[in-house]
C-alpha cells in the first residue's frame, strides 16, 4: 500500500519507499497522531483497527510524543497511562532538572 502525501510528510526523517504500512504501523500511527492533519488521521482510522491504534497509545514509544498531543489522544480514547509511562513517552528538547543535576555531578 502506498502512503498518502500527507502521511509521508509526517514521516519526514524516513524514506517512504522503505516504510511498510504493516511492519511500521506503530511508527506511522505515532507520527500521524503527532503531526498529521485531519485527512491524515482519517486515513489512519481507515487503515488501522481501533485495537492497533489503542495498542500504540497504551504503549507509547519513549520520547516520541508531543505533550499536548498525547494528552489529547489518551483523553479521546479514554486511555489512562501510568504517570511514569506518560512522562517517558514525551518528546523534550529540554532535559529534566534531575538529568541536568546528574550531568553536573558527573563532570
DRENTORKOL-3810 file (N, C-alpha, C; in nm, 4 decimals):
REM DRENTORKOL-3810
@n.u->0.0843; n.v->-0.1181; n.w->0.0000; ca.u->0.0000; ca.v->0.0000; ca.w->0.0000; c.u->0.0893; c.v->0.1251; c.w->0.0000
@n.u->0.0558; n.v->0.2181; n.w->-0.0834; ca.u->0.1322; ca.v->0.3420; ca.w->-0.0939; c.u->0.0816; c.v->0.4434; c.w->0.0097
@n.u->0.1741; n.v->0.5123; n.w->0.0721; ca.u->0.1377; ca.v->0.6127; ca.w->0.1721; c.u->0.0913; c.v->0.7412; c.w->0.1050
@n.u->-0.0186; n.v->0.8012; n.w->0.1539; ca.u->-0.0623; ca.v->0.9311; ca.w->0.1015; c.u->0.0445; c.v->1.0381; c.w->0.1282
@n.u->0.0421; n.v->1.1435; n.w->0.0499; ca.u->0.1415; ca.v->1.2507; ca.w->0.0642; c.u->0.1430; c.v->1.3111; c.w->0.2038
@n.u->0.0261; n.v->1.3333; n.w->0.2611; ca.u->0.0200; ca.v->1.3911; ca.w->0.3958; c.u->0.0851; c.v->1.3016; c.w->0.4995
@n.u->0.0659; n.v->1.1721; n.w->0.4866; ca.u->0.1269; ca.v->1.0768; ca.w->0.5796; c.u->0.2775; c.v->1.0745; c.w->0.5576
@n.u->0.3195; n.v->1.0797; n.w->0.4330; ca.u->0.4640; ca.v->1.0857; ca.w->0.4044; c.u->0.5273; c.v->1.2074; c.w->0.4703
@n.u->0.4555; n.v->1.3189; n.w->0.4702; ca.u->0.5080; ca.v->1.4412; ca.w->0.5318; c.u->0.5277; c.v->1.4220; c.w->0.6823
@n.u->0.4451; n.v->1.3392; n.w->0.7450; ca.u->0.4583; ca.v->1.3106; ca.w->0.8877; c.u->0.5815; c.v->1.2246; c.w->0.9166
@n.u->0.6322; n.v->1.1582; n.w->0.8147; ca.u->0.7480; ca.v->1.0692; ca.w->0.8285; c.u->0.8701; c.v->1.1324; c.w->0.7635
@n.u->0.8911; n.v->1.2603; n.w->0.7882; ca.u->0.9945; ca.v->1.3367; ca.w->0.7187; c.u->1.1355; c.v->1.2801; c.w->0.7332
@n.u->1.1641; n.v->1.2094; n.w->0.8408; ca.u->1.3003; ca.v->1.1595; ca.w->0.8605; c.u->1.3176; c.v->1.0142; c.w->0.8152
@n.u->1.2208; n.v->0.9636; n.w->0.7419; ca.u->1.2271; ca.v->0.8266; ca.w->0.6903; c.u->1.2080; c.v->0.8278; c.w->0.5388
@n.u->1.2648; n.v->0.7299; n.w->0.4732; ca.u->1.2417; ca.v->0.7164; ca.w->0.3290; c.u->1.1094; c.v->0.6451; c.w->0.3089
@n.u->1.0130; n.v->0.7105; n.w->0.2463; ca.u->0.8804; ca.v->0.6492; ca.w->0.2270; c.u->0.8857; c.v->0.5149; c.w->0.1533
@n.u->0.9838; n.v->0.4976; n.w->0.0671; ca.u->0.9919; ca.v->0.3731; ca.w->-0.0093; c.u->1.0233; c.v->0.2517; c.w->0.0778
@n.u->1.0797; n.v->0.2728; n.w->0.1966; ca.u->1.1110; ca.v->0.1583; ca.w->0.2824; c.u->1.0166; c.v->0.1450; c.w->0.4018
@n.u->0.9262; n.v->0.2405; n.w->0.4197; ca.u->0.8291; ca.v->0.2319; ca.w->0.5283; c.u->0.7175; c.v->0.1373; c.w->0.4847
@n.u->0.6916; n.v->0.0373; n.w->0.5678; ca.u->0.5890; ca.v->-0.0617; ca.w->0.5387; c.u->0.4673; c.v->-0.0365; c.w->0.6280
@n.u->0.3501; n.v->-0.0300; n.w->0.5672; ca.u->0.2271; ca.v->0.0032; ca.w->0.6397; c.u->0.1990; c.v->-0.0956; c.w->0.7520
@n.u->0.2269; n.v->-0.2206; n.w->0.7339; ca.u->0.2026; ca.v->-0.3221; ca.w->0.8381; c.u->0.3170; c.v->-0.3274; c.w->0.9388
@n.u->0.4381; n.v->-0.3454; n.w->0.8892; ca.u->0.5538; ca.v->-0.3625; ca.w->0.9784; c.u->0.5776; c.v->-0.2395; c.w->1.0656
@n.u->0.5613; n.v->-0.1214; n.w->1.0082; ca.u->0.5939; ca.v->0.0036; ca.w->1.0772; c.u->0.4696; c.v->0.0766; c.w->1.1293
@n.u->0.3652; n.v->0.0016; n.w->1.1587; ca.u->0.2392; ca.v->0.0656; ca.w->1.1979; c.u->0.2521; c.v->0.1501; c.w->1.3246
@n.u->0.3311; n.v->0.1082; n.w->1.4226; ca.u->0.3454; ca.v->0.1873; ca.w->1.5457; c.u->0.4092; c.v->0.3226; c.w->1.5144
@n.u->0.5103; n.v->0.3218; n.w->1.4306; ca.u->0.5762; ca.v->0.4466; ca.w->1.3902; c.u->0.4783; c.v->0.5366; c.w->1.3147
@n.u->0.4077; n.v->0.4798; n.w->1.2194; ca.u->0.3139; ca.v->0.5584; ca.w->1.1378; c.u->0.2032; c.v->0.6157; c.w->1.2249
@n.u->0.1463; n.v->0.5338; n.w->1.3108; ca.u->0.0382; ca.v->0.5814; ca.w->1.3980; c.u->0.0877; c.v->0.6944; c.w->1.4882
@n.u->0.2038; n.v->0.6766; n.w->1.5486; ca.u->0.2599; ca.v->0.7794; ca.w->1.6371; c.u->0.2835; c.v->0.9096; c.w->1.5619
@n.u->0.3471; n.v->0.9011; n.w->1.4471; ca.u->0.3811; ca.v->1.0212; ca.w->1.3711; c.u->0.2572; c.v->1.0930; c.w->1.3188
@n.u->0.1598; n.v->1.0177; n.w->1.2691; ca.u->0.0381; ca.v->1.0806; ca.w->1.2164; c.u->-0.0415; c.v->1.1455; c.w->1.3287
@n.u->-0.0538; n.v->1.0787; n.w->1.4423; ca.u->-0.1271; ca.v->1.1399; ca.w->1.5531; c.u->-0.0555; c.v->1.2635; c.w->1.6067
@n.u->0.0768; n.v->1.2640; n.w->1.6014; ca.u->0.1542; ca.v->1.3796; ca.w->1.6463; c.u->0.1498; c.v->1.4957; c.w->1.5473
@n.u->0.1659; n.v->1.4665; n.w->1.4186; ca.u->0.1906; ca.v->1.5727; ca.w->1.3210; c.u->0.0916; c.v->1.5789; c.w->1.2050
@n.u->0.0011; n.v->1.4841; n.w->1.1981; ca.u->-0.0880; ca.v->1.4773; ca.w->1.0834; c.u->-0.2007; c.v->1.5791; c.w->1.0850
@n.u->-0.2525; n.v->1.6022; n.w->0.9658; ca.u->-0.3727; ca.v->1.6843; ca.w->0.9504; c.u->-0.4942; c.v->1.5928; c.w->0.9637
@n.u->-0.6123; n.v->1.6534; n.w->0.9619; ca.u->-0.7344; ca.v->1.5761; ca.w->0.9807; c.u->-0.7485; c.v->1.4660; c.w->0.8746
@n.u->-0.7176; n.v->1.4952; n.w->0.7479; ca.u->-0.7306; ca.v->1.3930; ca.w->0.6441; c.u->-0.6290; c.v->1.2800; c.w->0.6636
@n.u->-0.5137; n.v->1.3088; n.w->0.7228; ca.u->-0.4159; ca.v->1.2047; ca.w->0.7538; c.u->-0.4691; c.v->1.1133; c.w->0.8643
@n.u->-0.5330; n.v->1.1736; n.w->0.9633; ca.u->-0.5919; ca.v->1.0958; ca.w->1.0727; c.u->-0.7064; c.v->1.0090; c.w->1.0193
@n.u->-0.7849; n.v->1.0628; n.w->0.9271; ca.u->-0.8932; ca.v->0.9836; ca.w->0.8669; c.u->-0.8354; c.v->0.8629; c.w->0.7922
@n.u->-0.7260; n.v->0.8827; n.w->0.7185; ca.u->-0.6602; ca.v->0.7714; ca.w->0.6500; c.u->-0.6158; c.v->0.6673; c.w->0.7526
@n.u->-0.5600; n.v->0.7153; n.w->0.8639; ca.u->-0.5126; ca.v->0.6270; ca.w->0.9702; c.u->-0.6269; c.v->0.5406; c.w->1.0233
@n.u->-0.7417; n.v->0.6027; n.w->1.0470; ca.u->-0.8577; ca.v->0.5312; ca.w->1.1004; c.u->-0.9139; c.v->0.4303; c.w->1.0009
@n.u->-0.8944; n.v->0.4549; n.w->0.8729; ca.u->-0.9394; ca.v->0.3606; ca.w->0.7699; c.u->-0.8386; c.v->0.2475; c.w->0.7488
@n.u->-0.7133; n.v->0.2717; n.w->0.7817; ca.u->-0.6058; ca.v->0.1762; ca.w->0.7549; c.u->-0.5816; c.v->0.0807; c.w->0.8711
@n.u->-0.5940; n.v->0.1305; n.w->0.9936; ca.u->-0.5653; ca.v->0.0504; ca.w->1.1120; c.u->-0.6913; c.v->0.0320; c.w->1.1956
@n.u->-0.6946; n.v->-0.0779; n.w->1.2674; ca.u->-0.8097; ca.v->-0.1043; ca.w->1.3541; c.u->-0.8009; c.v->-0.0197; c.w->1.4808
@n.u->-0.9130; n.v->-0.0098; n.w->1.5472; ca.u->-0.9162; ca.v->0.0615; ca.w->1.6753; c.u->-0.8181; c.v->-0.0039; c.w->1.7732
@n.u->-0.8103; n.v->-0.1357; n.w->1.7698; ca.u->-0.7193; ca.v->-0.2083; ca.w->1.8578; c.u->-0.5737; c.v->-0.1765; c.w->1.8312
@n.u->-0.5366; n.v->-0.1648; n.w->1.7034; ca.u->-0.3975; ca.v->-0.1330; ca.w->1.6683; c.u->-0.3603; c.v->0.0071; c.w->1.7158
@n.u->-0.4504; n.v->0.1016; n.w->1.6966; ca.u->-0.4247; ca.v->0.2395; ca.w->1.7390; c.u->-0.4214; c.v->0.2465; c.w->1.8921
@n.u->-0.5138; n.v->0.1794; n.w->1.9556; ca.u->-0.5195; ca.v->0.1779; ca.w->2.1016; c.u->-0.3928; c.v->0.1178; c.w->2.1614
@n.u->-0.3413; n.v->0.0132; n.w->2.0994; ca.u->-0.2190; ca.v->-0.0515; ca.w->2.1478; c.u->-0.1011; c.v->0.0461; c.w->2.1459
@n.u->-0.0920; n.v->0.1254; n.w->2.0392; ca.u->0.0159; ca.v->0.2252; ca.w->2.0287; c.u->-0.0005; c.v->0.3319; c.w->2.1365
@n.u->-0.1237; n.v->0.3733; n.w->2.1627; ca.u->-0.1483; ca.v->0.4737; ca.w->2.2659; c.u->-0.1250; c.v->0.4177; c.w->2.4071
@n.u->-0.1539; n.v->0.2906; n.w->2.4261; ca.u->-0.1339; ca.v->0.2279; ca.w->2.5577; c.u->0.0129; c.v->0.2003; c.w->2.5869
@n.u->0.0916; n.v->0.1851; n.w->2.4812; ca.u->0.2356; ca.v->0.1595; ca.w->2.4951; c.u->0.3123; c.v->0.2633; c.w->2.4133
@n.u->0.3065; n.v->0.3884; n.w->2.4554; ca.u->0.3692; ca.v->0.4937; ca.w->2.3761; c.u->0.5213; c.v->0.4810; c.w->2.3724
@n.u->0.5772; n.v->0.5021; n.w->2.2548; ca.u->0.7224; ca.v->0.4938; ca.w->2.2386; c.u->0.7900; c.v->0.6044; c.w->2.3193
@n.u->0.8983; n.v->0.5703; n.w->2.3819; ca.u->0.9723; ca.v->0.6637; ca.w->2.4663; c.u->1.0232; c.v->0.7830; c.w->2.3850
@n.u->0.9943; n.v->0.9030; n.w->2.4344; ca.u->1.0447; ca.v->1.0250; ca.w->2.3727; c.u->0.9870; c.v->1.0570; c.w->2.2363
@n.u->0.8704; n.v->1.0031; n.w->2.2048; ca.u->0.8142; ca.v->1.0192; ca.w->2.0706; c.u->0.6904; c.v->1.1068; c.w->2.0623
@n.u->0.6362; n.v->1.1482; n.w->2.1735; ca.u->0.5078; ca.v->1.2175; ca.w->2.1726; c.u->0.5194; c.v->1.3624; c.w->2.2176
@n.u->0.4461; n.v->1.4488; n.w->2.1508; ca.u->0.4313; ca.v->1.5871; ca.w->2.1956; c.u->0.3341; c.v->1.5856; c.w->2.3134
@n.u->0.3620; n.v->1.6601; n.w->2.4195; ca.u->0.2786; ca.v->1.6527; ca.w->2.5406; c.u->0.1296; c.v->1.6755; c.w->2.5172
@n.u->0.0947; n.v->1.7827; n.w->2.4480; ca.u->-0.0471; ca.v->1.8130; ca.w->2.4253; c.u->-0.1142; c.v->1.7074; c.w->2.3389
@n.u->-0.0397; n.v->1.6537; n.w->2.2453; ca.u->-0.0941; ca.v->1.5535; ca.w->2.1542; c.u->-0.1244; c.v->1.4238; c.w->2.2281
@n.u->-0.0293; n.v->1.3754; n.w->2.3058; ca.u->-0.0527; ca.v->1.2516; ca.w->2.3806; c.u->-0.1679; c.v->1.2699; c.w->2.4782
@n.u->-0.1727; n.v->1.3841; n.w->2.5435; ca.u->-0.2816; ca.v->1.4131; ca.w->2.6365; c.u->-0.4163; c.v->1.4091; c.w->2.5632
@n.u->-0.4238; n.v->1.4743; n.w->2.4478; ca.u->-0.5475; ca.v->1.4789; ca.w->2.3698; c.u->-0.5947; c.v->1.3387; c.w->2.3304
@n.u->-0.5036; n.v->1.2598; n.w->2.2693; ca.u->-0.5432; ca.v->1.1287; ca.w->2.2186; c.u->-0.5760; c.v->1.0308; c.w->2.3304
@n.u->-0.5058; n.v->1.0370; n.w->2.4419; ca.u->-0.5397; ca.v->0.9455; ca.w->2.5516; c.u->-0.6735; c.v->0.9839; c.w->2.6147
@n.u->-0.7047; n.v->1.1125; n.w->2.6190; ca.u->-0.8370; ca.v->1.1543; ca.w->2.6667; c.u->-0.9457; c.v->1.1077; c.w->2.5706
@n.u->-0.9244; n.v->1.1307; n.w->2.4426; ca.u->-1.0243; ca.v->1.0952; ca.w->2.3418; c.u->-1.0516; c.v->0.9448; c.w->2.3402
@n.u->-0.9470; n.v->0.8639; n.w->2.3567; ca.u->-0.9611; ca.v->0.7181; ca.w->2.3520; c.u->-0.9843; c.v->0.6578; c.w->2.4911
@n.u->-0.9943; n.v->0.7463; n.w->2.5920; ca.u->-1.0197; ca.v->0.7029; ca.w->2.7304; c.u->-0.9140; c.v->0.6038; c.w->2.7786
@n.u->-0.7884; n.v->0.6414; n.w->2.7562; ca.u->-0.6757; ca.v->0.5597; ca.w->2.7988; c.u->-0.6063; c.v->0.6313; c.w->2.9131
@n.u->-0.5858; n.v->0.5599; n.w->3.0207; ca.u->-0.5179; ca.v->0.6181; ca.w->3.1371; c.u->-0.3800; c.v->0.5535; c.w->3.1483
@n.u->-0.2778; n.v->0.6344; n.w->3.1285; ca.u->-0.1403; ca.v->0.5851; ca.w->3.1355; c.u->-0.0818; c.v->0.6101; c.w->3.2732
@n.u->-0.0001; n.v->0.5174; n.w->3.3219; ca.u->0.0726; ca.v->0.5465; ca.w->3.4460; c.u->0.1589; c.v->0.6715; c.w->3.4261
@n.u->0.1717; n.v->0.7499; n.w->3.5280; ca.u->0.2448; ca.v->0.8768; ca.w->3.5197; c.u->0.3853; c.v->0.8592; c.w->3.4624
@n.u->0.4555; n.v->0.7568; n.w->3.5072; ca.u->0.5920; ca.v->0.7331; ca.w->3.4606; c.u->0.5947; c.v->0.7024; c.w->3.3107
@n.u->0.5034; n.v->0.6196; n.w->3.2646; ca.u->0.4953; ca.v->0.5851; ca.w->3.1220; c.u->0.4644; c.v->0.7098; c.w->3.0406
@n.u->0.3705; n.v->0.7899; n.w->3.0898; ca.u->0.3330; ca.v->0.9134; ca.w->3.0211; c.u->0.4541; c.v->1.0069; c.w->3.0083
@n.u->0.5236; n.v->1.0287; n.w->3.1182; ca.u->0.6386; ca.v->1.1198; ca.w->3.1159; c.u->0.7497; c.v->1.0699; c.w->3.0254
@n.u->0.7755; n.v->0.9406; n.w->3.0272; ca.u->0.8816; ca.v->0.8845; ca.w->2.9438; c.u->0.8468; c.v->0.8914; c.w->2.7957
@n.u->0.7197; n.v->0.8945; n.w->2.7637; ca.u->0.6769; ca.v->0.8988; ca.w->2.6236; c.u->0.6931; c.v->1.0374; c.w->2.5617
@n.u->0.7057; n.v->1.1397; n.w->2.6437; ca.u->0.7083; ca.v->1.2769; ca.w->2.5932; c.u->0.8417; c.v->1.3131; c.w->2.5300
@n.u->0.8303; n.v->1.3816; n.w->2.4181; ca.u->0.9471; ca.v->1.4362; ca.w->2.3494; c.u->0.9811; c.v->1.5678; c.w->2.4172
@n.u->1.1089; n.v->1.5855; n.w->2.4479; ca.u->1.1501; ca.v->1.7096; ca.w->2.5122; c.u->1.2888; c.v->1.7485; c.w->2.4649
@n.u->1.3038; n.v->1.8737; n.w->2.4267; ca.u->1.4361; ca.v->1.9226; ca.w->2.3887; c.u->1.5090; c.v->1.9775; c.w->2.5106
@n.u->1.4383; n.v->1.9878; n.w->2.6213; ca.u->1.4968; ca.v->2.0372; ca.w->2.7451; c.u->1.5065; c.v->1.9218; c.w->2.8441
@n.u->1.6286; n.v->1.8812; n.w->2.8798; ca.u->1.6400; ca.v->1.7726; ca.w->2.9767; c.u->1.5835; c.v->1.8149; c.w->3.1118
@n.u->1.5383; n.v->1.7178; n.w->3.1863; ca.u->1.4799; ca.v->1.7475; ca.w->3.3174; c.u->1.5864; c.v->1.8032; c.w->3.4118
@n.u->1.5415; n.v->1.8693; n.w->3.5147; ca.u->1.6317; ca.v->1.9253; ca.w->3.6158; c.u->1.7146; c.v->1.8133; c.w->3.6780
@n.u->1.6514; n.v->1.6989; n.w->3.7065; ca.u->1.7238; ca.v->1.5861; ca.w->3.7667; c.u->1.8351; c.v->1.5386; c.w->3.6737
@n.u->1.8087; n.v->1.5312; n.w->3.5455; ca.u->1.9097; ca.v->1.4883; ca.w->3.4483; c.u->2.0233; c.v->1.5909; c.w->3.4438
@n.u->1.9894; n.v->1.7198; n.w->3.4459; ca.u->2.0920; ca.v->1.8238; ca.w->3.4444; c.u->2.1806; c.v->1.8144; c.w->3.5679
@n.u->2.1200; n.v->1.7882; n.w->3.6840; ca.u->2.1980; ca.v->1.7749; ca.w->3.8081; c.u->2.2935; c.v->1.6566; c.w->3.7999
@n.u->2.2470; n.v->1.5439; n.w->3.7442; ca.u->2.3334; ca.v->1.4266; ca.w->3.7361; c.u->2.4489; c.v->1.4506; c.w->3.6390
@n.u->2.4268; n.v->1.5269; n.w->3.5332; ca.u->2.5330; ca.v->1.5606; ca.w->3.4381; c.u->2.6373; c.v->1.6475; c.w->3.5070
@n.u->2.5911; n.v->1.7460; n.w->3.5847; ca.u->2.6820; ca.v->1.8364; ca.w->3.6541; c.u->2.7632; c.v->1.7597; c.w->3.7576
@n.u->2.6990; n.v->1.6676; n.w->3.8323; ca.u->2.7687; ca.v->1.5890; ca.w->3.9343; c.u->2.8762; c.v->1.4997; c.w->3.8740
@n.u->2.8507; n.v->1.4468; n.w->3.7536; ca.u->2.9446; ca.v->1.3539; ca.w->3.6931; c.u->3.0616; c.v->1.4258; c.w->3.6236
@n.u->3.0493; n.v->1.5581; n.w->3.6068; ca.u->3.1560; ca.v->1.6323; ca.w->3.5374; c.u->3.2735; c.v->1.6595; c.w->3.6270
END
